[in-house]
Amino acid sequence: MAASVEAPAFVEFAKPAISSGEIDEVVAVLESGWLTTGPRVHAFEAAFADYIGVPHAVAVNSCTAALHLSLLAAGVGPGDEVVTTPLTFCATANVIVHTGATPVFADVDQATMNLDPDLADAAITPRTRAIVPVHFAGRPVDLRAFRRLADARGLALIEDAAHCIEGAADGRKVGTNADFTCFSFYATKNVTTGEGGMVTTASGEAADWIRVAALHGMSRDAWRRYSSAAGPLYQVVLPGYKYNMMDLQAAIGLHQLARIDALAARRRAIWDRYDAALADLPVTRPAPAGPQTVHARHLYTVLVDESVALVSRDRLRAALKDRGIGTSVHFQALHLEPYYASRFGFARGAFPNAEFIANRTVSLPLSAAMTDDEAERVIAALRDVLP
């Protein structure tokens, strides 16, 4: 009887790149007896602020929490409007709803897939309080244009940089331009803590408010209440939230941040291999980042036009899955999701560029943990499926 041949392992869409350093540090935290917000969170905040080049960074338990608290710190509330993109994860708009405000979508540029500054400008009304551009897939938005727009209209600028920790444009790091910038450390992100997020800001007053609001509105976190460094009794100064990051998460983040350049270089190598190998296939590859721009290369998204590729996006994904390749979709057009369509009356055709992308986009596996063999398997599978 012939020996059975074991199928190659499934190529995960975005496997986290975890080293022994992260594992050892998590073990050290477990052995320390201090698991929640404490010295490692404070160290992670300081290291992150230094990396971005800002005075203040506040760690929270998700980018969603970061966005929510940033909107509240900017004074967004019931009766207000916030302009953002419909080509984003639902959290970007959900948090606007949570404040009592109304999300107002403006269309994206079809090439960059980012919120179009001119269309955002046209969506502003007397009720608009803030603009939330999203750095889609790691490509920075037009930082100067949005800063000028926010300043001219007297609006808060809150950047959703969940995809864009390494990004820069016009000589400025993403995170130094807006009133608030929100980052994600979710499991698939370029820097991960499993779950987690960060807010950067130049305002010490806003950072202090976010820090208190993120932990029930208490004036002291657990480290300052229970450790040997504890001071007087805390006070509850506002009805806050349970949004704090734990030392367990920050321990991973500190080592991830220390390796950020190496992780980015590995993703860049895979990105460049995709660019070269897919050049002759009937799909639209990501547009070049442009001069003086650092693309964070979070997602390698291609557009599949069925009339050209002779296969639909969804059939392509199914065929790749059958060949052991994981993919994802970033994103479905948010204004057509049932809640937003029914609550705010959006209909197909409202934002044609976002809909064009959403109907065709597929994100290929991209991770610093990917091997050369896995990248070649992705390429071979695409060549097998596409004519």
SEDRENPA-941477 format. One line per 8 residues: number of its first residue (from 1); for each residue x, y, z of N, C-alpha, C, CB. Coordinates in steps of 0.05 Angstrom, whole numbers. Glycine has a CB too. Example, Ala and Ser with C-alpha at 12.3 -4.5 7.8 and 13.67 -1.06 7.14 Angstrom:
<nodes>
1	264,-114,156,246,-90,156,264,-66,156,226,-89,181 | 257,-45,142,273,-21,143,258,1,157,282,-12,114
</nodes>
This chain:
<nodes>
1	17,-24,0,0,0,0,18,25,0,-19,0,25 | 11,44,-17,27,68,-19,23,85,6,21,84,-45 | 44,98,14,41,116,38,25,140,30,69,124,48 | 7,149,48,-9,172,43,8,197,44,-32,174,64 | 1,216,27,16,242,26,0,263,41,21,251,-4 | 12,274,61,-2,293,77,-4,320,63,12,297,104 | -28,332,63,-32,357,49,-17,379,64,-62,364,48 | -6,399,49,8,421,62,-10,436,80,20,439,41
9	1,448,100,-15,464,120,-29,487,106,3,474,142 | -52,494,116,-68,517,106,-52,542,110,-95,519,121 | -51,559,89,-37,585,91,-56,605,103,-27,595,62 | -51,612,128,-69,630,143,-68,658,131,-62,631,173 | -90,672,133,-92,698,121,-72,718,134,-120,709,124 | -70,717,161,-52,736,174,-43,725,201,-67,764,179 | -25,705,199,-15,693,224,3,712,239,0,667,217 | -1,716,265,17,734,280,45,724,282,5,739,307
17	64,743,281,93,736,282,102,738,311,110,755,264 | 99,716,326,106,716,355,132,701,358,83,702,371 | 151,714,373,177,703,378,179,693,406,199,723,372 | 202,681,412,206,671,440,208,694,459,232,655,441 | 216,718,449,217,741,467,190,749,478,228,765,452 | 169,749,461,142,754,471,133,733,491,123,756,448 | 138,708,484,130,686,501,143,687,528,136,658,488 | 169,692,529,184,694,554,174,717,571,214,697,549
25	167,739,558,158,763,573,130,758,585,157,788,555 | 113,744,570,86,737,581,89,719,605,69,724,559 | 107,699,603,112,682,626,122,698,650,133,660,619 | 140,717,645,150,734,667,127,750,680,171,753,656 | 108,760,664,85,774,675,69,755,692,68,786,653 | 63,731,682,48,712,697,61,705,724,44,686,681 | 87,702,723,102,696,748,104,719,767,130,686,741 | 101,743,756,104,767,773,80,770,792,106,792,756
33	57,759,785,34,762,801,18,787,795,41,763,830 | 27,803,776,13,828,768,5,825,739,31,854,773 | -21,822,734,-30,817,707,-44,840,693,-49,794,707 | -57,857,708,-73,878,696,-57,903,691,-97,885,714 | -70,926,688,-56,951,682,-34,957,702,-75,974,679 | -10,960,693,12,965,712,37,975,698,19,939,727 | 61,967,707,85,979,697,91,973,668,108,969,713 | 83,950,658,88,944,630,70,960,611,84,913,624
41	46,965,620,28,983,604,40,1010,602,0,984,616 | 50,1020,625,62,1047,625,87,1048,608,69,1056,654 | 103,1026,608,127,1025,592,120,1024,562,144,1001,600 | 99,1009,556,90,1007,528,80,1034,518,68,986,525 | 65,1048,534,56,1075,526,80,1093,520,38,1087,548 | 99,1093,538,123,1110,534,138,1102,509,141,1108,558 | 142,1076,504,156,1067,480,141,1074,455,161,1037,482 | 115,1071,456,99,1077,432,99,1107,426,70,1068,436
49	96,1124,446,98,1153,442,124,1160,430,93,1168,469 | 146,1148,439,172,1153,428,174,1144,399,194,1140,445 | 163,1121,393,164,1111,365,149,1130,346,152,1083,364 | 125,1138,354,109,1156,337,121,1184,336,80,1156,346 | 131,1193,359,142,1220,361,121,1240,371,152,1229,335 | 106,1232,392,85,1248,403,88,1250,433,57,1237,396 | 77,1271,446,80,1273,475,65,1252,491,71,1301,483 | 42,1243,480,24,1226,496,13,1203,480,1,1243,507
57	14,1179,493,1,1155,482,-13,1141,505,22,1136,469 | -38,1134,501,-54,1121,521,-63,1093,511,-79,1138,529 | -55,1072,525,-62,1045,517,-90,1038,526,-42,1025,528 | -105,1024,509,-132,1015,515,-135,987,505,-154,1034,503 | -159,976,508,-163,947,501,-170,942,472,-183,935,519 | -173,963,456,-179,959,427,-178,986,413,-208,946,423 | -176,985,387,-177,1009,371,-206,1021,373,-169,1004,342 | -225,1003,375,-253,1012,379,-255,1030,403,-272,988,381
65	-244,1021,425,-244,1038,450,-229,1064,445,-231,1023,473 | -207,1063,431,-191,1087,425,-208,1107,409,-166,1080,409 | -222,1097,389,-239,1115,373,-262,1127,389,-250,1100,349 | -275,1110,405,-297,1119,421,-288,1141,441,-309,1096,437 | -267,1136,455,-257,1156,475,-247,1181,461,-234,1144,491 | -235,1179,437,-225,1202,423,-249,1220,414,-209,1194,399 | -270,1208,405,-294,1223,397,-305,1238,421,-315,1205,385 | -307,1224,444,-318,1236,468,-299,1259,477,-321,1216,490
73	-273,1254,476,-254,1275,485,-256,1299,467,-226,1264,485 | -263,1295,442,-266,1317,423,-293,1332,426,-263,1307,394 | -310,1322,444,-335,1335,449,-358,1326,431,-332,1364,446 | -355,1304,417,-376,1294,399,-398,1281,416,-364,1273,379 | -423,1288,409,-445,1278,424,-471,1279,409,-448,1293,450 | -494,1275,422,-520,1275,409,-524,1300,392,-542,1271,429 | -535,1297,368,-541,1319,351,-518,1326,332,-548,1343,367 | -494,1316,338,-471,1322,320,-470,1302,297,-445,1320,337
81	-454,1310,277,-448,1293,255,-417,1289,253,-459,1304,228 | -409,1265,243,-381,1259,240,-378,1247,212,-371,1239,262 | -360,1259,196,-355,1250,168,-334,1229,168,-347,1274,150 | -340,1207,155,-320,1185,152,-325,1170,126,-323,1166,177 | -311,1148,123,-312,1132,98,-330,1108,101,-284,1123,91 | -344,1100,80,-360,1076,81,-343,1051,75,-383,1077,61 | -318,1054,68,-301,1031,62,-282,1027,87,-284,1035,36 | -294,1015,107,-280,1011,133,-293,990,149,-278,1038,149
89	-280,981,170,-292,962,189,-315,976,204,-271,951,208 | -335,961,211,-359,973,224,-353,989,249,-378,952,230 | -331,983,263,-325,997,288,-322,1027,284,-300,986,300 | -311,1035,260,-306,1064,255,-332,1079,257,-294,1068,228 | -354,1069,246,-380,1082,248,-395,1075,273,-396,1075,223 | -392,1051,283,-407,1042,307,-401,1061,330,-399,1014,315 | -376,1069,333,-370,1086,356,-382,1114,354,-340,1088,360 | -385,1123,329,-399,1149,325,-428,1147,335,-399,1157,295
97	-441,1124,328,-468,1120,338,-469,1118,368,-479,1094,326 | -448,1105,380,-448,1103,409,-446,1130,423,-424,1086,418 | -435,1150,411,-434,1177,423,-461,1191,421,-413,1194,410 | -479,1181,405,-504,1194,400,-504,1211,375,-511,1212,423 | -481,1212,362,-478,1228,337,-486,1211,313,-449,1238,334 | -486,1224,289,-494,1211,265,-469,1208,246,-516,1227,251 | -464,1184,237,-442,1181,217,-452,1191,190,-433,1151,215 | -435,1207,177,-441,1217,150,-419,1207,132,-443,1249,150
105	-426,1190,113,-405,1179,96,-399,1197,72,-415,1151,86 | -374,1196,63,-366,1208,38,-350,1188,23,-349,1235,43 | -350,1189,-3,-338,1168,-19,-308,1169,-19,-348,1170,-48 | -296,1147,-28,-267,1144,-28,-256,1149,-56,-259,1115,-18 | -230,1153,-57,-215,1153,-83,-212,1124,-91,-188,1168,-80 | -219,1118,-117,-218,1090,-125,-190,1078,-126,-231,1088,-152 | -170,1095,-131,-143,1084,-133,-131,1079,-105,-125,1103,-148 | -133,1099,-87,-121,1097,-61,-139,1082,-41,-114,1124,-50
113	-165,1082,-47,-185,1069,-29,-189,1085,-3,-178,1040,-23 | -177,1108,-2,-179,1126,22,-201,1147,18,-153,1139,28 | -211,1157,40,-231,1179,40,-220,1202,23,-237,1188,68 | -237,1211,5,-230,1234,-13,-234,1260,2,-247,1233,-39 | -213,1276,5,-215,1301,21,-236,1320,9,-189,1316,22 | -238,1322,-17,-258,1341,-29,-286,1331,-24,-253,1343,-59 | -291,1305,-26,-317,1294,-21,-324,1296,9,-319,1265,-31 | -304,1293,26,-309,1297,55,-317,1326,60,-283,1290,71
121	-303,1344,47,-310,1373,50,-339,1378,42,-291,1390,33 | -347,1366,20,-374,1370,10,-395,1358,29,-377,1358,-18 | -388,1339,46,-407,1326,64,-410,1341,90,-397,1298,70 | -394,1361,95,-395,1376,120,-419,1394,121,-369,1393,124 | -432,1395,144,-456,1412,149,-451,1428,174,-482,1395,151 | -469,1446,181,-466,1460,206,-466,1442,231,-488,1481,209 | -475,1418,228,-476,1399,251,-451,1382,253,-500,1381,249 | -433,1384,234,-409,1367,234,-390,1376,256,-394,1369,207
129	-380,1356,271,-362,1362,294,-334,1351,289,-374,1351,319 | -332,1330,273,-306,1317,270,-305,1302,243,-301,1297,292 | -280,1297,234,-275,1281,210,-258,1257,219,-260,1298,188 | -265,1233,210,-250,1209,216,-241,1195,190,-268,1189,234 | -218,1203,179,-207,1188,157,-194,1162,166,-187,1205,141 | -194,1142,148,-183,1116,154,-159,1111,135,-204,1093,152 | -137,1103,146,-113,1097,130,-116,1068,119,-86,1100,146 | -130,1065,97,-138,1039,87,-114,1022,79,-158,1042,64
137	-113,998,90,-94,977,82,-65,984,89,-96,971,53 | -61,1007,103,-34,1016,109,-25,1040,93,-15,994,105 | -41,1049,74,-34,1072,58,-44,1097,72,-47,1070,29 | -26,1116,79,-35,1140,93,-53,1157,75,-10,1157,101 | -73,1169,88,-90,1188,75,-73,1213,69,-115,1195,92 | -85,1232,55,-72,1257,49,-72,1274,75,-86,1273,26 | -50,1271,91,-50,1283,117,-53,1313,116,-23,1276,131 | -39,1326,98,-40,1356,96,-68,1365,89,-21,1366,76
145	-81,1351,70,-108,1360,61,-128,1358,84,-117,1343,37 | -127,1336,99,-147,1333,121,-141,1352,144,-147,1304,131 | -115,1358,149,-109,1377,170,-119,1405,162,-79,1377,175 | -114,1412,137,-124,1438,127,-154,1440,129,-114,1443,98 | -167,1418,120,-197,1418,121,-208,1421,149,-207,1392,108 | -197,1405,167,-206,1406,195,-201,1434,207,-191,1385,212 | -178,1446,202,-172,1472,213,-190,1493,201,-143,1479,208 | -195,1492,175,-211,1512,161,-240,1511,171,-210,1508,131
153	-250,1487,177,-278,1484,185,-282,1482,215,-289,1458,172 | -260,1484,230,-262,1484,259,-271,1457,270,-281,1505,268 | -261,1435,258,-269,1408,265,-246,1393,278,-279,1393,241 | -254,1373,295,-234,1355,306,-226,1335,284,-245,1340,331 | -200,1329,283,-190,1309,264,-181,1284,280,-166,1320,246 | -195,1262,275,-190,1237,289,-183,1216,268,-214,1228,307 | -159,1206,268,-150,1187,248,-153,1158,258,-121,1192,240 | -166,1142,241,-167,1113,246,-143,1101,232,-194,1100,235
161	-122,1095,248,-97,1084,238,-94,1055,246,-73,1101,248 | -116,1041,247,-115,1012,254,-96,997,236,-142,1000,253 | -94,1005,211,-77,991,191,-50,1004,188,-91,991,164 | -43,1025,202,-22,1042,192,-1,1051,213,-34,1066,180 | 7,1033,230,26,1040,251,52,1050,241,31,1016,269 | 62,1040,218,89,1049,208,86,1071,188,103,1025,195 | 62,1080,181,57,1098,159,68,1126,164,28,1100,154 | 75,1140,142,84,1168,142,78,1180,116,115,1169,149
169	74,1207,116,70,1222,91,80,1250,95,40,1221,83 | 92,1261,74,101,1288,74,121,1293,98,78,1308,76 | 136,1272,104,156,1275,125,145,1273,153,169,1301,122 | 119,1266,156,107,1264,183,97,1236,187,84,1285,186 | 101,1226,211,91,1200,219,61,1202,222,104,1189,244 | 46,1181,214,18,1179,221,17,1178,252,5,1154,208 | 0,1194,263,-2,1196,293,8,1222,303,14,1174,305 | 20,1239,286,30,1265,295,14,1288,283,60,1268,287
177	-5,1282,265,-18,1303,250,-46,1310,261,-21,1294,221 | -60,1290,271,-88,1294,279,-90,1302,308,-103,1268,275 | -114,1310,316,-119,1316,344,-117,1290,360,-147,1329,348 | -127,1268,348,-125,1242,360,-120,1221,338,-151,1234,376 | -102,1202,343,-98,1181,324,-101,1154,339,-70,1183,310 | -116,1136,326,-123,1111,340,-111,1087,325,-154,1108,342 | -97,1070,340,-82,1047,329,-94,1021,340,-52,1049,336 | -91,1000,325,-100,974,333,-77,954,336,-120,963,312
185	-80,937,357,-61,915,361,-75,888,361,-46,919,388 | -96,887,345,-111,862,342,-93,840,331,-136,866,323 | -102,815,332,-85,792,325,-73,793,297,-100,767,329 | -88,806,278,-79,806,251,-62,831,244,-102,805,232 | -58,849,263,-46,875,257,-15,872,256,-54,896,277 | -3,893,245,27,893,241,42,891,267,35,919,227 | 31,903,288,41,899,316,17,889,331,53,926,328 | 19,867,345,-3,855,358,1,852,388,-10,828,346
193	-20,855,403,-21,847,431,-44,827,436,-24,872,450 | -53,815,414,-77,797,415,-102,814,411,-78,782,441 | -108,830,430,-128,851,429,-115,875,441,-155,843,444 | -122,899,432,-110,923,443,-111,946,424,-82,918,452 | -106,970,436,-106,994,420,-90,1016,434,-134,1004,413 | -86,1039,419,-72,1061,430,-83,1087,418,-41,1059,425 | -84,1108,434,-90,1135,425,-65,1152,428,-114,1147,441 | -58,1166,407,-37,1187,409,-49,1214,406,-14,1182,388
201	-38,1233,421,-48,1261,420,-26,1280,430,-74,1264,437 | -27,1304,422,-9,1325,432,-20,1338,457,-4,1346,411 | -45,1333,464,-58,1346,486,-55,1330,512,-88,1350,480 | -41,1341,531,-39,1328,557,-65,1326,571,-19,1342,574 | -82,1347,569,-108,1347,582,-126,1325,570,-121,1375,578 | -125,1322,544,-142,1301,531,-131,1273,539,-142,1304,501 | -105,1270,539,-94,1244,547,-101,1237,575,-63,1245,544 | -100,1256,594,-108,1251,621,-138,1243,623,-103,1275,639
209	-155,1256,608,-183,1250,608,-188,1222,597,-199,1270,592 | -175,1215,575,-179,1188,563,-169,1167,583,-163,1186,536 | -147,1172,596,-136,1152,615,-156,1146,637,-109,1162,627 | -169,1167,647,-189,1164,669,-214,1151,658,-195,1191,682 | -223,1161,635,-248,1150,623,-246,1121,616,-256,1166,599 | -221,1112,609,-217,1084,601,-219,1064,624,-190,1082,588 | -219,1074,649,-220,1056,672,-241,1066,692,-192,1054,686 | -266,1065,683,-289,1070,701,-291,1099,710,-288,1052,724
217	-274,1116,701,-274,1144,711,-260,1147,737,-303,1153,713 | -244,1127,745,-229,1128,770,-203,1144,767,-224,1099,780 | -196,1158,788,-173,1175,787,-147,1160,789,-174,1196,809 | -147,1134,796,-123,1118,798,-128,1090,787,-113,1116,828 | -108,1080,771,-111,1053,761,-103,1033,783,-94,1049,736 | -105,1007,777,-100,987,797,-72,988,808,-105,959,785 | -52,993,791,-24,995,799,-21,1016,820,-5,1000,775 | -35,1038,816,-33,1061,835,-51,1058,859,-39,1087,821
225	-68,1037,858,-86,1032,881,-75,1010,899,-113,1025,871 | -63,989,887,-57,965,903,-28,958,905,-71,943,890 | -11,969,888,18,961,890,31,976,913,32,967,863 | 57,970,916,73,984,936,76,1014,931,101,972,939 | 69,1022,906,71,1050,898,44,1064,903,79,1053,870 | 24,1050,915,-3,1061,918,-3,1086,935,-21,1040,931 | -21,1104,927,-24,1130,941,-51,1131,955,-21,1153,922 | -62,1155,958,-88,1159,972,-110,1144,957,-94,1188,974
233	-133,1143,969,-157,1131,957,-164,1144,931,-181,1131,977 | -174,1128,913,-183,1139,887,-210,1153,890,-183,1118,865 | -217,1169,870,-243,1181,867,-255,1174,840,-242,1211,872 | -281,1171,838,-295,1167,813,-303,1195,804,-319,1148,815 | -290,1204,783,-294,1232,774,-312,1234,749,-267,1245,768 | -318,1211,736,-338,1211,714,-347,1182,710,-325,1223,688 | -370,1178,697,-380,1151,692,-365,1139,668,-410,1151,687 | -342,1127,673,-325,1118,652,-331,1090,641,-297,1118,661
241	-311,1078,628,-314,1053,614,-293,1033,623,-312,1057,583 | -297,1008,616,-277,987,622,-261,982,597,-291,961,632 | -242,1000,591,-227,999,566,-197,996,570,-233,1025,551 | -188,989,594,-159,990,599,-145,966,587,-154,990,629 | -119,969,581,-102,948,572,-89,934,596,-80,958,552 | -83,908,594,-69,893,615,-39,892,610,-81,865,617 | -24,887,631,4,882,629,10,858,612,17,879,656 | -7,838,613,-3,814,596,-2,822,566,-26,794,601
249	-20,840,558,-20,849,530,4,867,525,-46,865,524 | 10,885,543,32,904,538,59,889,537,33,925,561 | 61,867,551,86,852,550,92,842,522,85,828,570 | 71,833,508,74,825,480,80,849,463,48,811,470 | 65,871,468,69,895,452,97,907,453,49,916,460 | 109,906,476,136,917,479,156,903,461,145,915,508 | 153,876,460,172,861,443,165,864,413,171,831,451 | 139,865,407,131,870,380,141,897,370,100,869,377
257	138,917,386,147,944,379,177,945,375,139,965,400 | 192,930,391,221,929,388,229,916,362,234,914,412 | 212,899,350,218,885,326,204,897,301,210,856,328 | 192,921,304,174,931,284,188,935,257,163,958,293 | 213,943,257,227,947,231,232,920,217,254,962,236 | 239,900,232,244,874,220,218,862,210,257,855,240 | 196,865,225,170,855,217,161,869,191,149,858,239 | 165,895,190,157,911,167,173,903,142,160,941,172
265	199,897,146,216,889,124,207,862,112,245,888,133 | 199,844,130,190,818,120,164,821,104,185,799,144 | 145,837,113,120,841,98,127,855,71,101,858,115 | 146,873,72,153,887,47,164,867,27,174,909,53 | 180,848,36,191,828,17,169,811,5,211,810,32 | 149,804,20,127,788,9,110,805,-10,109,777,32 | 105,830,-2,91,849,-19,104,852,-46,89,877,-5 | 131,856,-46,146,860,-71,144,835,-88,175,867,-65
273	145,811,-75,143,786,-90,115,784,-103,148,762,-71 | 94,791,-89,68,791,-100,67,811,-124,47,799,-79 | 77,835,-120,76,855,-142,89,844,-167,91,880,-133 | 112,831,-164,126,821,-188,112,797,-200,155,813,-181 | 102,779,-184,91,754,-194,63,757,-205,91,733,-172 | 48,777,-196,20,780,-205,17,801,-227,3,788,-181 | 39,812,-236,38,834,-255,23,826,-281,66,844,-262 | 25,801,-289,13,793,-314,-14,780,-311,31,775,-329
281	-25,779,-286,-50,766,-281,-73,787,-284,-51,753,-253 | -98,778,-290,-120,796,-295,-133,806,-269,-140,783,-312 | -117,817,-251,-127,830,-227,-114,857,-224,-122,811,-202 | -127,875,-209,-115,901,-204,-100,900,-178,-137,923,-204 | -74,904,-179,-57,904,-155,-59,931,-141,-28,898,-162 | -50,933,-115,-50,958,-101,-34,979,-116,-39,955,-73 | -45,1004,-117,-31,1026,-130,-6,1033,-114,-49,1051,-133 | 16,1042,-128,40,1050,-114,34,1072,-93,61,1061,-134
289	50,1072,-72,45,1090,-50,50,1120,-56,62,1083,-27 | 67,1126,-75,73,1153,-82,97,1164,-67,49,1171,-75 | 108,1187,-76,132,1198,-64,128,1208,-36,143,1220,-81 | 149,1207,-20,149,1216,8,127,1204,25,145,1247,8 | 120,1179,18,99,1165,32,110,1137,41,74,1161,15 | 106,1131,66,112,1104,77,86,1089,80,128,1106,104 | 83,1068,63,60,1051,65,65,1029,86,53,1038,36 | 46,1026,104,50,1006,126,46,977,116,31,1012,148
297	36,973,92,33,947,80,19,927,99,61,936,73 | -4,936,108,-20,918,125,-36,898,109,-39,935,143 | -48,906,88,-65,889,71,-56,890,42,-95,896,73 | -52,867,30,-47,866,1,-74,859,-12,-24,845,-7 | -88,880,-21,-114,877,-33,-113,878,-63,-133,898,-22 | -125,859,-77,-128,860,-106,-158,863,-113,-115,835,-119 | -163,875,-136,-191,877,-145,-195,857,-168,-197,906,-155 | -217,842,-166,-223,821,-185,-248,829,-200,-227,793,-171
305	-244,837,-225,-267,844,-243,-274,819,-259,-259,868,-262 | -298,809,-255,-306,783,-267,-305,785,-297,-334,776,-258 | -311,808,-309,-310,810,-338,-282,808,-350,-323,836,-347 | -262,813,-333,-234,811,-342,-222,785,-332,-218,835,-331 | -226,778,-307,-214,754,-295,-228,729,-302,-213,757,-265 | -253,731,-312,-270,708,-319,-277,691,-295,-255,691,-340 | -275,703,-272,-283,690,-247,-290,712,-227,-260,671,-235 | -311,708,-212,-319,728,-192,-300,728,-168,-348,724,-183
313	-301,750,-154,-285,752,-129,-292,728,-110,-290,778,-115 | -317,723,-107,-325,702,-88,-317,674,-97,-355,703,-82 | -319,669,-123,-310,643,-134,-280,640,-132,-319,640,-163 | -266,663,-136,-237,662,-132,-230,655,-104,-224,689,-140 | -243,667,-85,-237,661,-56,-243,632,-50,-254,679,-38 | -265,621,-60,-272,593,-55,-251,575,-68,-300,587,-66 | -242,582,-92,-222,565,-105,-195,565,-90,-218,574,-134 | -188,588,-80,-163,591,-64,-166,575,-38,-157,620,-58
321	-189,576,-26,-193,561,-1,-190,531,-7,-221,567,11 | -201,522,-29,-199,494,-36,-170,485,-40,-215,488,-62 | -153,505,-47,-124,499,-51,-108,506,-26,-114,516,-75 | -121,510,-3,-107,514,22,-98,542,27,-85,496,23 | -111,562,15,-102,590,17,-125,606,31,-95,602,-10 | -119,619,53,-138,636,66,-138,664,55,-132,637,96 | -161,676,53,-164,704,44,-184,718,61,-172,705,14 | -188,744,56,-208,759,70,-219,781,52,-197,772,97
329	-239,795,61,-251,818,45,-250,843,62,-280,811,37 | -237,864,51,-235,889,65,-243,912,46,-206,894,76 | -267,921,48,-289,912,66,-314,911,50,-292,932,91 | -336,901,61,-362,905,49,-369,935,54,-383,886,62 | -384,946,35,-391,974,37,-409,978,62,-405,984,12 | -399,994,81,-413,996,107,-441,1008,105,-396,1012,126 | -445,1026,86,-471,1039,84,-492,1020,75,-470,1063,66 | -484,997,63,-504,977,54,-508,954,74,-495,965,28
337	-494,955,97,-499,936,118,-527,941,129,-478,937,141 | -542,920,137,-570,924,145,-576,946,164,-581,898,156 | -559,948,186,-565,969,206,-563,996,193,-546,966,229 | -541,1002,179,-537,1029,169,-556,1035,146,-508,1032,159 | -562,1016,129,-581,1021,108,-609,1027,118,-582,996,89 | -617,1012,139,-644,1016,149,-646,1041,168,-654,992,164 | -626,1045,184,-626,1067,204,-623,1094,190,-604,1063,224 | -606,1095,170,-600,1121,158,-609,1124,129,-570,1127,159
345	-622,1103,118,-634,1105,92,-614,1104,69,-649,1131,90 | -591,1092,73,-572,1089,51,-582,1068,31,-544,1082,62 | -575,1072,6,-582,1053,-15,-559,1050,-34,-608,1062,-30 | -559,1028,-49,-538,1023,-69,-537,1046,-89,-543,996,-83 | -512,1054,-95,-508,1076,-113,-500,1102,-99,-532,1081,-129 | -502,1102,-72,-497,1126,-57,-467,1134,-58,-505,1123,-28 | -450,1113,-57,-421,1118,-57,-408,1098,-77,-409,1114,-28 | -409,1105,-102,-402,1085,-123,-373,1075,-122,-406,1098,-150
353	-354,1092,-114,-326,1082,-113,-323,1061,-91,-307,1106,-108 | -334,1067,-67,-333,1047,-45,-346,1021,-53,-345,1058,-20 | -369,1023,-67,-384,999,-76,-368,984,-97,-411,1007,-86 | -355,998,-116,-339,986,-136,-317,969,-123,-327,1007,-155 | -303,980,-104,-282,966,-90,-293,943,-74,-266,985,-72 | -314,948,-58,-325,927,-41,-335,903,-56,-348,939,-25 | -344,907,-80,-354,885,-97,-332,868,-109,-372,895,-118 | -308,878,-109,-286,865,-123,-262,858,-106,-277,882,-146
361	-260,869,-82,-235,867,-67,-231,840,-54,-234,888,-46 | -206,830,-53,-199,807,-38,-171,811,-27,-200,780,-56 | -167,806,-2,-141,810,11,-127,783,12,-145,821,40 | -102,783,1,-86,759,1,-71,755,27,-66,759,-23 | -62,731,33,-46,728,58,-22,746,59,-37,698,61 | -18,759,81,5,777,85,11,778,115,0,805,73 | 35,769,122,43,768,150,73,765,151,29,746,165 | 85,778,172,114,774,176,120,745,183,124,793,197
369	100,729,191,105,701,198,104,683,173,84,692,218 | 96,694,150,95,677,126,122,669,116,81,692,103 | 124,644,106,149,634,95,149,640,65,152,604,100 | 173,638,53,175,641,24,158,620,10,205,639,15 | 158,595,21,143,574,9,113,580,9,148,548,23 | 103,592,31,75,599,32,68,620,12,68,608,61 | 85,640,9,81,661,-11,80,649,-39,102,683,-9 | 98,631,-44,98,618,-71,73,601,-75,123,601,-74
377	63,589,-54,38,573,-56,14,591,-63,32,558,-30 | 14,615,-51,-8,635,-57,-6,642,-87,-5,660,-40 | 17,648,-96,21,656,-124,14,633,-143,50,665,-129 | 22,609,-137,16,586,-154,-14,581,-155,31,561,-144 | -27,584,-132,-56,579,-131,-70,600,-148,-66,580,-103 | -62,625,-147,-74,646,-163,-70,640,-193,-63,674,-156 | -47,631,-200,-41,625,-228,-57,601,-238,-11,620,-232 | -63,583,-219,-79,559,-226,-108,567,-231,-76,539,-204
385	-118,586,-216,-146,593,-217,-152,614,-239,-156,605,-190 | -134,633,-242,-138,655,-262,-127,647,-289,-125,681,-252 | -141,656,-310,-131,649,-337,-105,663,-345,-153,655,-358
</nodes>
